[in-house]
């Protein structure tokens, strides 16, 4: 499963350090940032099940960053 978060991380060095912290804290997770996106996306993938979103949010906030789950946007078309 993949979870996508909106963050306020804006420095590549900080993003790299946070990826290391996430991967060390959660073995089996793969994390990456897209700082070019307006939402400064953090993607976290878990190969063995669901991502513990609450724990990721807690870890990021402990590190001093804003983070929230980025909900999928559903666009309803007119027929």
N, CA, C and O atoms as a Tripos MOL2 file, in Angstrom:
@<TRIPOS>MOLECULE
protein
  316   315    79     0     0
PROTEIN
NO_CHARGES

@<TRIPOS>ATOM
      1 N           0.8390   -1.1860    0.0000 N.3       1 UNK1
      2 CA          0.0000    0.0000    0.0000 C.3       1 UNK1
      3 C           0.8810    1.2450    0.0000 C.2       1 UNK1
      4 O           1.9870    1.2380    0.5400 O.2       1 UNK1
      5 N           0.3790    2.3010   -0.6070 N.am      2 UNK2
      6 CA          1.0800    3.5900   -0.6490 C.3       2 UNK2
      7 C           0.1920    4.6370    0.0080 C.2       2 UNK2
      8 O          -1.0110    4.6980   -0.2450 O.2       2 UNK2
      9 N           0.8050    5.4600    0.8600 N.am      3 UNK3
     10 CA          0.1070    6.5970    1.4610 C.3       3 UNK3
     11 C           0.8280    7.8540    1.0110 C.2       3 UNK3
     12 O           2.0570    7.8890    0.9410 O.2       3 UNK3
     13 N           0.0530    8.8860    0.7080 N.am      4 UNK4
     14 CA          0.6100   10.1450    0.2160 C.3       4 UNK4
     15 C           0.2630   11.2440    1.2150 C.2       4 UNK4
     16 O          -0.8800   11.3740    1.6530 O.2       4 UNK4
     17 N           1.2850   12.0330    1.5640 N.am      5 UNK5
     18 CA          1.1270   13.0890    2.5570 C.3       5 UNK5
     19 C           1.5050   14.4450    1.9670 C.2       5 UNK5
     20 O           2.3980   14.5440    1.1260 O.2       5 UNK5
     21 N           0.8220   15.4710    2.4150 N.am      6 UNK6
     22 CA          1.1800   16.8570    2.1300 C.3       6 UNK6
     23 C           2.0830   17.3110    3.2730 C.2       6 UNK6
     24 O           1.7780   17.0510    4.4370 O.2       6 UNK6
     25 N           3.2020   17.9930    2.9560 N.am      7 UNK7
     26 CA          4.1370   18.4300    3.9990 C.3       7 UNK7
     27 C           4.5630   19.8740    3.7500 C.2       7 UNK7
     28 O           4.1860   20.4940    2.7560 O.2       7 UNK7
     29 N           5.3540   20.3840    4.6760 N.am      8 UNK8
     30 CA          5.9790   21.6940    4.4710 C.3       8 UNK8
     31 C           7.5010   21.5680    4.3560 C.2       8 UNK8
     32 O           8.2210   22.5480    4.5460 O.2       8 UNK8
     33 N           7.9850   20.3760    4.0510 N.am      9 UNK9
     34 CA          9.4240   20.1590    3.8580 C.3       9 UNK9
     35 C           9.8190   20.8640    2.5550 C.2       9 UNK9
     36 O           9.1990   20.6370    1.5160 O.2       9 UNK9
     37 N          10.8360   21.7060    2.6070 N.am     10 UNK10
     38 CA         11.2110   22.4310    1.3890 C.3      10 UNK10
     39 C          12.7000   22.3840    1.0930 C.2      10 UNK10
     40 O          13.1710   23.0860    0.1990 O.2      10 UNK10
     41 N          13.4340   21.5850    1.8130 N.am     11 UNK11
     42 CA         14.8780   21.4910    1.6230 C.3      11 UNK11
     43 C          15.2380   20.0340    1.3330 C.2      11 UNK11
     44 O          14.8430   19.1310    2.0710 O.2      11 UNK11
     45 N          15.9800   19.8170    0.2670 N.am     12 UNK12
     46 CA         16.3360   18.4540   -0.1320 C.3      12 UNK12
     47 C          17.1710   17.7280    0.9220 C.2      12 UNK12
     48 O          17.0540   16.5140    1.0830 O.2      12 UNK12
     49 N          18.0080   18.4680    1.6340 N.am     13 UNK13
     50 CA         18.8080   17.8280    2.6940 C.3      13 UNK13
     51 C          17.9220   17.3290    3.8180 C.2      13 UNK13
     52 O          18.1340   16.2410    4.3530 O.2      13 UNK13
     53 N          16.9220   18.1330    4.1740 N.am     14 UNK14
     54 CA         15.9920   17.7140    5.2260 C.3      14 UNK14
     55 C          15.1690   16.5140    4.7580 C.2      14 UNK14
     56 O          14.9310   15.5770    5.5210 O.2      14 UNK14
     57 N          14.7420   16.5540    3.5100 N.am     15 UNK15
     58 CA         13.9570   15.4480    2.9590 C.3      15 UNK15
     59 C          14.7650   14.1550    2.9850 C.2      15 UNK15
     60 O          14.2440   13.1010    3.3510 O.2      15 UNK15
     61 N          16.0180   14.2320    2.6020 N.am     16 UNK16
     62 CA         16.8720   13.0460    2.5910 C.3      16 UNK16
     63 C          17.0300   12.4810    4.0060 C.2      16 UNK16
     64 O          16.9650   11.2680    4.2040 O.2      16 UNK16
     65 N          17.2360   13.3600    4.9820 N.am     17 UNK17
     66 CA         17.3790   12.9300    6.3710 C.3      17 UNK17
     67 C          16.0830   12.2960    6.8750 C.2      17 UNK17
     68 O          16.1180   11.2910    7.5860 O.2      17 UNK17
     69 N          14.9460   12.8770    6.5110 N.am     18 UNK18
     70 CA         13.6580   12.3370    6.9350 C.3      18 UNK18
     71 C          13.3870   10.9620    6.3240 C.2      18 UNK18
     72 O          12.8200   10.0900    6.9830 O.2      18 UNK18
     73 N          13.7860   10.7700    5.0790 N.am     19 UNK19
     74 CA         13.6300    9.4570    4.4470 C.3      19 UNK19
     75 C          14.4220    8.4100    5.2160 C.2      19 UNK19
     76 O          13.9280    7.3060    5.4430 O.2      19 UNK19
     77 N          15.6330    8.7400    5.6140 N.am     20 UNK20
     78 CA         16.4560    7.8120    6.3980 C.3      20 UNK20
     79 C          15.7740    7.4980    7.7240 C.2      20 UNK20
     80 O          15.7070    6.3360    8.1260 O.2      20 UNK20
     81 N          15.2700    8.5140    8.4000 N.am     21 UNK21
     82 CA         14.6020    8.3200    9.6950 C.3      21 UNK21
     83 C          13.3790    7.4230    9.5320 C.2      21 UNK21
     84 O          13.1640    6.5130   10.3330 O.2      21 UNK21
     85 N          12.5770    7.6770    8.4980 N.am     22 UNK22
     86 CA         11.3750    6.8710    8.2670 C.3      22 UNK22
     87 C          11.7520    5.4190    7.9950 C.2      22 UNK22
     88 O          11.1700    4.5030    8.5780 O.2      22 UNK22
     89 N          12.7150    5.2110    7.1200 N.am     23 UNK23
     90 CA         13.1020    3.8440    6.7480 C.3      23 UNK23
     91 C          13.7570    3.0940    7.9050 C.2      23 UNK23
     92 O          13.6060    1.8780    8.0140 O.2      23 UNK23
     93 N          14.4760    3.8010    8.7630 N.am     24 UNK24
     94 CA         15.0580    3.1530    9.9450 C.3      24 UNK24
     95 C          13.9890    2.8550   10.9960 C.2      24 UNK24
     96 O          14.0580    1.8400   11.6900 O.2      24 UNK24
     97 N          13.0110    3.7370   11.1070 N.am     25 UNK25
     98 CA         11.9500    3.5660   12.1020 C.3      25 UNK25
     99 C          10.9270    2.5150   11.6900 C.2      25 UNK25
    100 O          10.3080    1.8710   12.5370 O.2      25 UNK25
    101 N          10.7580    2.3500   10.3840 N.am     26 UNK26
    102 CA          9.7530    1.4360    9.8560 C.3      26 UNK26
    103 C          10.3790    0.5240    8.8030 C.2      26 UNK26
    104 O          10.2620    0.7860    7.6060 O.2      26 UNK26
    105 N          11.0420   -0.5460    9.2430 N.am     27 UNK27
    106 CA         11.6260   -1.4850    8.2800 C.3      27 UNK27
    107 C          10.5330   -2.0090    7.3340 C.2      27 UNK27
    108 O           9.4310   -2.3440    7.7700 O.2      27 UNK27
    109 N          10.8460   -2.0730    6.0730 N.am     28 UNK28
    110 CA          9.8620   -2.5110    5.0850 C.3      28 UNK28
    111 C           9.1570   -1.3590    4.3990 C.2      28 UNK28
    112 O           8.4080   -1.5700    3.4450 O.2      28 UNK28
    113 N           9.3860   -0.1370    4.8730 N.am     29 UNK29
    114 CA          8.8100    1.0370    4.2240 C.3      29 UNK29
    115 C           9.8290    1.6260    3.2500 C.2      29 UNK29
    116 O          11.0380    1.5710    3.4740 O.2      29 UNK29
    117 N           9.3070    2.1860    2.1730 N.am     30 UNK30
    118 CA         10.1150    2.9460    1.2280 C.3      30 UNK30
    119 C           9.4780    4.3340    1.1680 C.2      30 UNK30
    120 O           8.2680    4.4550    0.9730 O.2      30 UNK30
    121 N          10.2800    5.3690    1.3320 N.am     31 UNK31
    122 CA          9.7530    6.7300    1.3590 C.3      31 UNK31
    123 C          10.5060    7.6040    0.3670 C.2      31 UNK31
    124 O          11.6900    7.3950    0.1030 O.2      31 UNK31
    125 N           9.7940    8.5880   -0.1780 N.am     32 UNK32
    126 CA         10.4420    9.5880   -1.0210 C.3      32 UNK32
    127 C           9.6150   10.8610   -1.0160 C.2      32 UNK32
    128 O           8.4170   10.8440   -0.7320 O.2      32 UNK32
    129 N          10.2750   11.9580   -1.3330 N.am     33 UNK33
    130 CA          9.6360   13.2700   -1.3990 C.3      33 UNK33
    131 C           9.5980   13.7570   -2.8300 C.2      33 UNK33
    132 O          10.4730   13.4390   -3.6350 O.2      33 UNK33
    133 N           8.5720   14.5320   -3.1350 N.am     34 UNK34
    134 CA          8.4960   15.2890   -4.3850 C.3      34 UNK34
    135 C           8.3530   16.7530   -3.9790 C.2      34 UNK34
    136 O           7.2460   17.2630   -3.8060 O.2      34 UNK34
    137 N           9.4910   17.4090   -3.8330 N.am     35 UNK35
    138 CA          9.4750   18.8010   -3.3760 C.3      35 UNK35
    139 C           9.1330   19.7780   -4.4880 C.2      35 UNK35
    140 O           8.9240   20.9630   -4.2290 O.2      35 UNK35
    141 N           9.0750   19.3010   -5.7120 N.am     36 UNK36
    142 CA          8.6670   20.1440   -6.8400 C.3      36 UNK36
    143 C           7.1510   20.3190   -6.8660 C.2      36 UNK36
    144 O           6.6470   21.2950   -7.4210 O.2      36 UNK36
    145 N           6.4350   19.3930   -6.2770 N.am     37 UNK37
    146 CA          4.9750   19.4770   -6.2060 C.3      37 UNK37
    147 C           4.5830   20.5890   -5.2370 C.2      37 UNK37
    148 O           5.2760   20.8230   -4.2470 O.2      37 UNK37
    149 N           3.4880   21.2680   -5.5160 N.am     38 UNK38
    150 CA          3.0630   22.3770   -4.6430 C.3      38 UNK38
    151 C           2.7360   21.9040   -3.2300 C.2      38 UNK38
    152 O           2.7880   22.6990   -2.2910 O.2      38 UNK38
    153 N           2.4000   20.6300   -3.0610 N.am     39 UNK39
    154 CA          2.0880   20.0780   -1.7440 C.3      39 UNK39
    155 C           3.2910   19.4470   -1.0600 C.2      39 UNK39
    156 O           3.1620   18.8910    0.0300 O.2      39 UNK39
    157 N           4.4660   19.5260   -1.6910 N.am     40 UNK40
    158 CA          5.7070   18.9510   -1.1400 C.3      40 UNK40
    159 C           5.4330   17.5340   -0.6250 C.2      40 UNK40
    160 O           5.5300   17.2420    0.5670 O.2      40 UNK40
    161 N           5.0950   16.6930   -1.5610 N.am     41 UNK41
    162 CA          4.5890   15.3500   -1.3200 C.3      41 UNK41
    163 C           5.6170   14.4380   -0.6510 C.2      41 UNK41
    164 O           6.7940   14.4230   -1.0090 O.2      41 UNK41
    165 N           5.1360   13.6850    0.3230 N.am     42 UNK42
    166 CA          5.8630   12.5600    0.8920 C.3      42 UNK42
    167 C           5.0630   11.3110    0.5430 C.2      42 UNK42
    168 O           3.8870   11.2040    0.8930 O.2      42 UNK42
    169 N           5.6990   10.3680   -0.1460 N.am     43 UNK43
    170 CA          5.0770    9.0820   -0.4560 C.3      43 UNK43
    171 C           5.7430    8.0110    0.3980 C.2      43 UNK43
    172 O           6.9690    7.9320    0.4850 O.2      43 UNK43
    173 N           4.9140    7.1980    1.0210 N.am     44 UNK44
    174 CA          5.4320    6.1030    1.8370 C.3      44 UNK44
    175 C           4.7540    4.8240    1.3610 C.2      44 UNK44
    176 O           3.5270    4.7380    1.3060 O.2      44 UNK44
    177 N           5.5710    3.8330    1.0200 N.am     45 UNK45
    178 CA          5.0570    2.5510    0.5480 C.3      45 UNK45
    179 C           5.4550    1.4710    1.5450 C.2      45 UNK45
    180 O           6.5840    1.4390    2.0370 O.2      45 UNK45
    181 N           4.5120    0.5970    1.8280 N.am     46 UNK46
    182 CA          4.7660   -0.5540    2.6970 C.3      46 UNK46
    183 C           4.5640   -1.8100    1.8620 C.2      46 UNK46
    184 O           3.4850   -2.0240    1.3100 O.2      46 UNK46
    185 N           5.5830   -2.6300    1.7700 N.am     47 UNK47
    186 CA          5.5110   -3.8360    0.9620 C.3      47 UNK47
    187 C           4.6680   -4.9270    1.6190 C.2      47 UNK47
    188 O           4.1480   -5.8030    0.9270 O.2      47 UNK47
    189 N           4.5270   -4.8870    2.9390 N.am     48 UNK48
    190 CA          3.8980   -5.9800    3.6730 C.3      48 UNK48
    191 C           2.5180   -5.6680    4.2260 C.2      48 UNK48
    192 O           2.0100   -6.4330    5.0450 O.2      48 UNK48
    193 N           1.8980   -4.5870    3.8150 N.am     49 UNK49
    194 CA          0.5840   -4.2540    4.3630 C.3      49 UNK49
    195 C           0.3120   -2.7680    4.2540 C.2      49 UNK49
    196 O           0.7600   -2.0980    3.3230 O.2      49 UNK49
    197 N          -0.4370   -2.2670    5.2330 N.am     50 UNK50
    198 CA         -0.8180   -0.8600    5.1940 C.3      50 UNK50
    199 C           0.2380    0.0100    5.8720 C.2      50 UNK50
    200 O           0.9860   -0.4530    6.7340 O.2      50 UNK50
    201 N           0.2810    1.2620    5.4700 N.am     51 UNK51
    202 CA          1.1890    2.2440    6.0640 C.3      51 UNK51
    203 C           0.5540    2.7430    7.3620 C.2      51 UNK51
    204 O          -0.6280    3.0830    7.3910 O.2      51 UNK51
    205 N           1.3330    2.7840    8.4130 N.am     52 UNK52
    206 CA          0.8660    3.2990    9.7060 C.3      52 UNK52
    207 C           0.8890    4.8290    9.6440 C.2      52 UNK52
    208 O           1.8110    5.4690   10.1500 O.2      52 UNK52
    209 N          -0.1300    5.3940    9.0200 N.am     53 UNK53
    210 CA         -0.1770    6.8300    8.7480 C.3      53 UNK53
    211 C          -0.0410    7.6740   10.0100 C.2      53 UNK53
    212 O           0.6820    8.6700   10.0280 O.2      53 UNK53
    213 N          -0.7320    7.2720   11.0480 N.am     54 UNK54
    214 CA         -0.6710    8.0270   12.2990 C.3      54 UNK54
    215 C           0.7300    8.0920   12.8700 C.2      54 UNK54
    216 O           1.1420    9.1240   13.3980 O.2      54 UNK54
    217 N           1.4650    6.9910   12.7680 N.am     55 UNK55
    218 CA          2.8300    6.9690   13.2730 C.3      55 UNK55
    219 C           3.7680    7.8030   12.3990 C.2      55 UNK55
    220 O           4.6940    8.4330   12.9100 O.2      55 UNK55
    221 N           3.5340    7.8090   11.0910 N.am     56 UNK56
    222 CA          4.3260    8.6600   10.1910 C.3      56 UNK56
    223 C           4.0700   10.1250   10.5250 C.2      56 UNK56
    224 O           5.0090   10.9170   10.6040 O.2      56 UNK56
    225 N           2.8140   10.4870   10.7210 N.am     57 UNK57
    226 CA          2.4630   11.8680   11.0680 C.3      57 UNK57
    227 C           3.1160   12.2570   12.3940 C.2      57 UNK57
    228 O           3.6750   13.3470   12.5190 O.2      57 UNK57
    229 N           3.0450   11.3750   13.3720 N.am     58 UNK58
    230 CA          3.6570   11.6470   14.6780 C.3      58 UNK58
    231 C           5.1620   11.8530   14.5370 C.2      58 UNK58
    232 O           5.7170   12.7900   15.1110 O.2      58 UNK58
    233 N           5.8220   10.9850   13.7810 N.am     59 UNK59
    234 CA          7.2720   11.0990   13.5790 C.3      59 UNK59
    235 C           7.6210   12.4280   12.9090 C.2      59 UNK59
    236 O           8.5400   13.1200   13.3470 O.2      59 UNK59
    237 N           6.8980   12.7870   11.8550 N.am     60 UNK60
    238 CA          7.1780   14.0310   11.1310 C.3      60 UNK60
    239 C           6.9480   15.2570   12.0280 C.2      60 UNK60
    240 O           7.7260   16.2100   11.9950 O.2      60 UNK60
    241 N           5.9000   15.2220   12.8090 N.am     61 UNK61
    242 CA          5.6130   16.3520   13.7020 C.3      61 UNK61
    243 C           6.6650   16.4650   14.7970 C.2      61 UNK61
    244 O           7.0450   17.5660   15.1950 O.2      61 UNK61
    245 N           7.1350   15.3120   15.2840 N.am     62 UNK62
    246 CA          8.2180   15.3140   16.2760 C.3      62 UNK62
    247 C           9.4770   15.9450   15.6970 C.2      62 UNK62
    248 O          10.2490   16.5780   16.4160 O.2      62 UNK62
    249 N           9.6780   15.7720   14.4130 N.am     63 UNK63
    250 CA         10.8320   16.3650   13.7310 C.3      63 UNK63
    251 C          10.6000   17.8360   13.3910 C.2      63 UNK63
    252 O          11.4980   18.5000   12.8730 O.2      63 UNK63
    253 N           9.4060   18.3450   13.6780 N.am     64 UNK64
    254 CA          9.1260   19.7680   13.5090 C.3      64 UNK64
    255 C           8.4570   20.1510   12.1960 C.2      64 UNK64
    256 O           8.5060   21.3140   11.7960 O.2      64 UNK64
    257 N           7.8380   19.1960   11.5240 N.am     65 UNK65
    258 CA          7.2330   19.4700   10.2250 C.3      65 UNK65
    259 C           5.7260   19.3150   10.2580 C.2      65 UNK65
    260 O           5.1800   18.5250   11.0280 O.2      65 UNK65
    261 N           5.0620   20.0900    9.3990 N.am     66 UNK66
    262 CA          3.6340   19.9380    9.1540 C.3      66 UNK66
    263 C           3.4620   18.7500    8.2200 C.2      66 UNK66
    264 O           4.2340   18.5870    7.2750 O.2      66 UNK66
    265 N           2.4640   17.9240    8.4740 N.am     67 UNK67
    266 CA          2.1700   16.7910    7.5930 C.3      67 UNK67
    267 C           0.7090   16.4080    7.7660 C.2      67 UNK67
    268 O           0.1780   16.4170    8.8760 O.2      67 UNK67
    269 N           0.0690   16.0730    6.6530 N.am     68 UNK68
    270 CA         -1.2930   15.5510    6.6930 C.3      68 UNK68
    271 C          -1.4940   14.6200    5.5060 C.2      68 UNK68
    272 O          -0.8210   14.7460    4.4830 O.2      68 UNK68
    273 N          -2.4170   13.6940    5.6510 N.am     69 UNK69
    274 CA         -2.7050   12.7770    4.5570 C.3      69 UNK69
    275 C          -3.3240   13.5780    3.4180 C.2      69 UNK69
    276 O          -4.2190   14.3980    3.6290 O.2      69 UNK69
    277 N          -2.8410   13.3300    2.2320 N.am     70 UNK70
    278 CA         -3.3850   13.9760    1.0390 C.3      70 UNK70
    279 C          -4.4580   13.0480    0.4820 C.2      70 UNK70
    280 O          -4.1610   11.9710   -0.0330 O.2      70 UNK70
    281 N          -5.6920   13.4790    0.5940 N.am     71 UNK71
    282 CA         -6.8130   12.6430    0.1640 C.3      71 UNK71
    283 C          -6.9090   12.6260   -1.3490 C.2      71 UNK71
    284 O          -6.5980   13.6050   -2.0270 O.2      71 UNK71
    285 N          -7.3540   11.4750   -1.8610 N.am     72 UNK72
    286 CA         -7.6140   11.3860   -3.2910 C.3      72 UNK72
    287 C          -8.7740   12.3020   -3.6340 C.2      72 UNK72
    288 O          -9.7770   12.3500   -2.9220 O.2      72 UNK72
    289 N          -8.6270   13.0190   -4.7170 N.am     73 UNK73
    290 CA         -9.6940   13.9050   -5.1550 C.3      73 UNK73
    291 C         -10.5310   13.1730   -6.1820 C.2      73 UNK73
    292 O         -10.0210   12.7070   -7.2010 O.2      73 UNK73
    293 N         -11.8070   13.0800   -5.9090 N.am     74 UNK74
    294 CA        -12.7170   12.4270   -6.8340 C.3      74 UNK74
    295 C         -13.4900   13.4990   -7.5710 C.2      74 UNK74
    296 O         -14.1580   14.3370   -6.9640 O.2      74 UNK74
    297 N         -13.3900   13.4600   -8.8890 N.am     75 UNK75
    298 CA        -14.0900   14.4440   -9.7160 C.3      75 UNK75
    299 C         -15.2850   13.7450  -10.3510 C.2      75 UNK75
    300 O         -15.1390   12.7610  -11.0770 O.2      75 UNK75
    301 N         -16.4600   14.2730  -10.0630 N.am     76 UNK76
    302 CA        -17.6680   13.6930  -10.6120 C.3      76 UNK76
    303 C         -18.0300   14.4680  -11.8660 C.2      76 UNK76
    304 O         -18.2710   15.6740  -11.8190 O.2      76 UNK76
    305 N         -18.0640   13.7730  -12.9700 N.am     77 UNK77
    306 CA        -18.3850   14.4190  -14.2420 C.3      77 UNK77
    307 C         -19.8820   14.4940  -14.4560 C.2      77 UNK77
    308 O         -20.6490   13.7190  -13.8840 O.2      77 UNK77
    309 N         -20.2770   15.4220  -15.2740 N.am     78 UNK78
    310 CA        -21.7080   15.5290  -15.5980 C.3      78 UNK78
    311 C         -21.9780   14.6830  -16.8280 C.2      78 UNK78
    312 O         -21.2090   14.6930  -17.7900 O.2      78 UNK78
    313 N         -23.0730   13.9560  -16.7810 N.am     79 UNK79
    314 CA        -23.4300   13.0800  -17.8970 C.3      79 UNK79
    315 C         -24.6680   13.5350  -18.5880 C.2      79 UNK79
    316 O         -25.1040   12.9050  -19.5510 O.2      79 UNK79
@<TRIPOS>BOND
     1     1     2 1
     2     2     3 1
     3     3     4 2
     4     3     5 am
     5     5     6 1
     6     6     7 1
     7     7     8 2
     8     7     9 am
     9     9    10 1
    10    10    11 1
    11    11    12 2
    12    11    13 am
    13    13    14 1
    14    14    15 1
    15    15    16 2
    16    15    17 am
    17    17    18 1
    18    18    19 1
    19    19    20 2
    20    19    21 am
    21    21    22 1
    22    22    23 1
    23    23    24 2
    24    23    25 am
    25    25    26 1
    26    26    27 1
    27    27    28 2
    28    27    29 am
    29    29    30 1
    30    30    31 1
    31    31    32 2
    32    31    33 am
    33    33    34 1
    34    34    35 1
    35    35    36 2
    36    35    37 am
    37    37    38 1
    38    38    39 1
    39    39    40 2
    40    39    41 am
    41    41    42 1
    42    42    43 1
    43    43    44 2
    44    43    45 am
    45    45    46 1
    46    46    47 1
    47    47    48 2
    48    47    49 am
    49    49    50 1
    50    50    51 1
    51    51    52 2
    52    51    53 am
    53    53    54 1
    54    54    55 1
    55    55    56 2
    56    55    57 am
    57    57    58 1
    58    58    59 1
    59    59    60 2
    60    59    61 am
    61    61    62 1
    62    62    63 1
    63    63    64 2
    64    63    65 am
    65    65    66 1
    66    66    67 1
    67    67    68 2
    68    67    69 am
    69    69    70 1
    70    70    71 1
    71    71    72 2
    72    71    73 am
    73    73    74 1
    74    74    75 1
    75    75    76 2
    76    75    77 am
    77    77    78 1
    78    78    79 1
    79    79    80 2
    80    79    81 am
    81    81    82 1
    82    82    83 1
    83    83    84 2
    84    83    85 am
    85    85    86 1
    86    86    87 1
    87    87    88 2
    88    87    89 am
    89    89    90 1
    90    90    91 1
    91    91    92 2
    92    91    93 am
    93    93    94 1
    94    94    95 1
    95    95    96 2
    96    95    97 am
    97    97    98 1
    98    98    99 1
    99    99   100 2
   100    99   101 am
   101   101   102 1
   102   102   103 1
   103   103   104 2
   104   103   105 am
   105   105   106 1
   106   106   107 1
   107   107   108 2
   108   107   109 am
   109   109   110 1
   110   110   111 1
   111   111   112 2
   112   111   113 am
   113   113   114 1
   114   114   115 1
   115   115   116 2
   116   115   117 am
   117   117   118 1
   118   118   119 1
   119   119   120 2
   120   119   121 am
   121   121   122 1
   122   122   123 1
   123   123   124 2
   124   123   125 am
   125   125   126 1
   126   126   127 1
   127   127   128 2
   128   127   129 am
   129   129   130 1
   130   130   131 1
   131   131   132 2
   132   131   133 am
   133   133   134 1
   134   134   135 1
   135   135   136 2
   136   135   137 am
   137   137   138 1
   138   138   139 1
   139   139   140 2
   140   139   141 am
   141   141   142 1
   142   142   143 1
   143   143   144 2
   144   143   145 am
   145   145   146 1
   146   146   147 1
   147   147   148 2
   148   147   149 am
   149   149   150 1
   150   150   151 1
   151   151   152 2
   152   151   153 am
   153   153   154 1
   154   154   155 1
   155   155   156 2
   156   155   157 am
   157   157   158 1
   158   158   159 1
   159   159   160 2
   160   159   161 am
   161   161   162 1
   162   162   163 1
   163   163   164 2
   164   163   165 am
   165   165   166 1
   166   166   167 1
   167   167   168 2
   168   167   169 am
   169   169   170 1
   170   170   171 1
   171   171   172 2
   172   171   173 am
   173   173   174 1
   174   174   175 1
   175   175   176 2
   176   175   177 am
   177   177   178 1
   178   178   179 1
   179   179   180 2
   180   179   181 am
   181   181   182 1
   182   182   183 1
   183   183   184 2
   184   183   185 am
   185   185   186 1
   186   186   187 1
   187   187   188 2
   188   187   189 am
   189   189   190 1
   190   190   191 1
   191   191   192 2
   192   191   193 am
   193   193   194 1
   194   194   195 1
   195   195   196 2
   196   195   197 am
   197   197   198 1
   198   198   199 1
   199   199   200 2
   200   199   201 am
   201   201   202 1
   202   202   203 1
   203   203   204 2
   204   203   205 am
   205   205   206 1
   206   206   207 1
   207   207   208 2
   208   207   209 am
   209   209   210 1
   210   210   211 1
   211   211   212 2
   212   211   213 am
   213   213   214 1
   214   214   215 1
   215   215   216 2
   216   215   217 am
   217   217   218 1
   218   218   219 1
   219   219   220 2
   220   219   221 am
   221   221   222 1
   222   222   223 1
   223   223   224 2
   224   223   225 am
   225   225   226 1
   226   226   227 1
   227   227   228 2
   228   227   229 am
   229   229   230 1
   230   230   231 1
   231   231   232 2
   232   231   233 am
   233   233   234 1
   234   234   235 1
   235   235   236 2
   236   235   237 am
   237   237   238 1
   238   238   239 1
   239   239   240 2
   240   239   241 am
   241   241   242 1
   242   242   243 1
   243   243   244 2
   244   243   245 am
   245   245   246 1
   246   246   247 1
   247   247   248 2
   248   247   249 am
   249   249   250 1
   250   250   251 1
   251   251   252 2
   252   251   253 am
   253   253   254 1
   254   254   255 1
   255   255   256 2
   256   255   257 am
   257   257   258 1
   258   258   259 1
   259   259   260 2
   260   259   261 am
   261   261   262 1
   262   262   263 1
   263   263   264 2
   264   263   265 am
   265   265   266 1
   266   266   267 1
   267   267   268 2
   268   267   269 am
   269   269   270 1
   270   270   271 1
   271   271   272 2
   272   271   273 am
   273   273   274 1
   274   274   275 1
   275   275   276 2
   276   275   277 am
   277   277   278 1
   278   278   279 1
   279   279   280 2
   280   279   281 am
   281   281   282 1
   282   282   283 1
   283   283   284 2
   284   283   285 am
   285   285   286 1
   286   286   287 1
   287   287   288 2
   288   287   289 am
   289   289   290 1
   290   290   291 1
   291   291   292 2
   292   291   293 am
   293   293   294 1
   294   294   295 1
   295   295   296 2
   296   295   297 am
   297   297   298 1
   298   298   299 1
   299   299   300 2
   300   299   301 am
   301   301   302 1
   302   302   303 1
   303   303   304 2
   304   303   305 am
   305   305   306 1
   306   306   307 1
   307   307   308 2
   308   307   309 am
   309   309   310 1
   310   310   311 1
   311   311   312 2
   312   311   313 am
   313   313   314 1
   314   314   315 1
   315   315   316 2
@<TRIPOS>SUBSTRUCTURE
     1 UNK1         2 RESIDUE 1 A UNK
     2 UNK2         6 RESIDUE 1 A UNK
     3 UNK3        10 RESIDUE 1 A UNK
     4 UNK4        14 RESIDUE 1 A UNK
     5 UNK5        18 RESIDUE 1 A UNK
     6 UNK6        22 RESIDUE 1 A UNK
     7 UNK7        26 RESIDUE 1 A UNK
     8 UNK8        30 RESIDUE 1 A UNK
     9 UNK9        34 RESIDUE 1 A UNK
    10 UNK10       38 RESIDUE 1 A UNK
    11 UNK11       42 RESIDUE 1 A UNK
    12 UNK12       46 RESIDUE 1 A UNK
    13 UNK13       50 RESIDUE 1 A UNK
    14 UNK14       54 RESIDUE 1 A UNK
    15 UNK15       58 RESIDUE 1 A UNK
    16 UNK16       62 RESIDUE 1 A UNK
    17 UNK17       66 RESIDUE 1 A UNK
    18 UNK18       70 RESIDUE 1 A UNK
    19 UNK19       74 RESIDUE 1 A UNK
    20 UNK20       78 RESIDUE 1 A UNK
    21 UNK21       82 RESIDUE 1 A UNK
    22 UNK22       86 RESIDUE 1 A UNK
    23 UNK23       90 RESIDUE 1 A UNK
    24 UNK24       94 RESIDUE 1 A UNK
    25 UNK25       98 RESIDUE 1 A UNK
    26 UNK26      102 RESIDUE 1 A UNK
    27 UNK27      106 RESIDUE 1 A UNK
    28 UNK28      110 RESIDUE 1 A UNK
    29 UNK29      114 RESIDUE 1 A UNK
    30 UNK30      118 RESIDUE 1 A UNK
    31 UNK31      122 RESIDUE 1 A UNK
    32 UNK32      126 RESIDUE 1 A UNK
    33 UNK33      130 RESIDUE 1 A UNK
    34 UNK34      134 RESIDUE 1 A UNK
    35 UNK35      138 RESIDUE 1 A UNK
    36 UNK36      142 RESIDUE 1 A UNK
    37 UNK37      146 RESIDUE 1 A UNK
    38 UNK38      150 RESIDUE 1 A UNK
    39 UNK39      154 RESIDUE 1 A UNK
    40 UNK40      158 RESIDUE 1 A UNK
    41 UNK41      162 RESIDUE 1 A UNK
    42 UNK42      166 RESIDUE 1 A UNK
    43 UNK43      170 RESIDUE 1 A UNK
    44 UNK44      174 RESIDUE 1 A UNK
    45 UNK45      178 RESIDUE 1 A UNK
    46 UNK46      182 RESIDUE 1 A UNK
    47 UNK47      186 RESIDUE 1 A UNK
    48 UNK48      190 RESIDUE 1 A UNK
    49 UNK49      194 RESIDUE 1 A UNK
    50 UNK50      198 RESIDUE 1 A UNK
    51 UNK51      202 RESIDUE 1 A UNK
    52 UNK52      206 RESIDUE 1 A UNK
    53 UNK53      210 RESIDUE 1 A UNK
    54 UNK54      214 RESIDUE 1 A UNK
    55 UNK55      218 RESIDUE 1 A UNK
    56 UNK56      222 RESIDUE 1 A UNK
    57 UNK57      226 RESIDUE 1 A UNK
    58 UNK58      230 RESIDUE 1 A UNK
    59 UNK59      234 RESIDUE 1 A UNK
    60 UNK60      238 RESIDUE 1 A UNK
    61 UNK61      242 RESIDUE 1 A UNK
    62 UNK62      246 RESIDUE 1 A UNK
    63 UNK63      250 RESIDUE 1 A UNK
    64 UNK64      254 RESIDUE 1 A UNK
    65 UNK65      258 RESIDUE 1 A UNK
    66 UNK66      262 RESIDUE 1 A UNK
    67 UNK67      266 RESIDUE 1 A UNK
    68 UNK68      270 RESIDUE 1 A UNK
    69 UNK69      274 RESIDUE 1 A UNK
    70 UNK70      278 RESIDUE 1 A UNK
    71 UNK71      282 RESIDUE 1 A UNK
    72 UNK72      286 RESIDUE 1 A UNK
    73 UNK73      290 RESIDUE 1 A UNK
    74 UNK74      294 RESIDUE 1 A UNK
    75 UNK75      298 RESIDUE 1 A UNK
    76 UNK76      302 RESIDUE 1 A UNK
    77 UNK77      306 RESIDUE 1 A UNK
    78 UNK78      310 RESIDUE 1 A UNK
    79 UNK79      314 RESIDUE 1 A UNK
